[in-house]
Amino acid sequence: MKLNYLSFAIPFFVGFMVLEYYLSGKKKSLIFRFEEAIANLSVGLTERFTDLITGGLFYFFFKWLYENYAIFNISTAWYNWVALFLVTDLVYYWYHRFGHKVNILWSVHVVHHQSEDYNYTTSVRVTLFQAVGRSLFWSVLPILGFSPAMVTTFLLIHGAYPFFTHTQLIGKLGILEYFLVTPSHHRVHHSSNPEYLDKNYGDILIIWDKMFGTFAKETVAPVYGITKPLNSYSFLWQMFHFQLELLYALKKAKGFLPKLKVIFGKPDDIDPRIRSVLEKKLNINQGTKASPINHRFILLQSFFNMCFVFFVILFSHYQTALQITIAGVFLLFSMVNTGAILERKQKIFYIEFIRFLLLSSYIYLIFPNYFTLMSLLSFNLLLLLFSKTITVRYDRWLFS
């Protein structure tokens, strides 16, 4: 049986999140908030699923670059693995630095910085668009002559280390602070304190920040999140708010050069009032809190979503493009639904209904027989016939 063992990244990292939550409780350290943790996991789970597509695509992209444009033919000798490590980390430093300084790149990286908590759930708050942007920077590696097999193998290893720097439970690490990115260094990077802004871009090595003048020690308690807090758990708003702000600024800018500055200028140059305008136009909730019933329901849904993604990835070699596409759309609606419940949006059962339709379609494609078809059709037909009654009771149960 051909299994995709990358699926085990989900229980592996979730296990460390649970451990951190347990230890923080023992220390009476309040570093987890339910809404923030769920929002972080929603973004991370979506990105983990999309790796099914982008992982293979970027391998072939790296292979094409290597076969057609490689400057050198670098062997797999041990010292070249060391060179690959150094070059990869240096390229990441500059990708990360540009990601904070150039609007079009910040628009895909900002999601990682939105959380006002700082724990292991924050580390997985990475979007598909950020993964694409990062990989485009790393495309220089096969051009230099590192083989696609070397690049993709090392990127898997390289991607695991930053997870462990997203924690408040580990203090300073002595001599390691001089050359590695430690939790202390990365806490600085994730804070919105004025003295910490645009500091500590390194991924594994902190030496690049010290070389290029972007290093700062952790001296005062960090305040996490972006400088203008998002105050919303809407999945789509979290993912696309800055792109929408850029589009609004583009519309208002007069002339070619001002428009170019909107795209390639600094995030600080975008009028912060634009977000407030868009929030009113799009009816974005501010500062809402989920109830205990919401918590239990969301936990159940989130656990199911994690199991679902684990299953789809594990058996991805046995699934068609249509099955994976339907699974992806189901996951997207699940994340939108979770955000809507967190914000106590009412009359959203239609999202649940769409989820049931998508899940039914996926199940039928996995088990295509008459009994499955009739059972799923009957279930969805009952939901449709009694949709008004179910919607009223659904809202009363969740939001009373």
Secondary structure, DSSP 8 states (H G I E B T S, - for coil): ----GGGGHHHHHHHHHHHHHHHHHHTT-----HHHHHHHHHHHHHHHHHHHHHHHHHHHHHHHHHHHH-SS-----HHHHHHHHHHHHHHHHHHHHHHHHSHHHHHHHHHHH--SS-SHHHHT---HHHHHHHHHHHTHHHHHT--HHHHHHHHHHHHHGGGGGS-SS----GGGGGTB--HHHHHHHHB--GGGTT----SSBSHHHHHHT------S---BS-SS------HHHHHHHHHHHHHHHHHH--SHHHHHHHHHS-GGGS-THHHHHHHHHHT---S----HHHHHHHHHHHHHHHHHHHHHHHTGGGS-HHHHHHHHHHHHHHHHHHHHHHTT-SS-HHHHHHHHHHHHHHHHHHS-SHHHHHHHHHHHHHHHHTHHHHHHHHHHHHH-
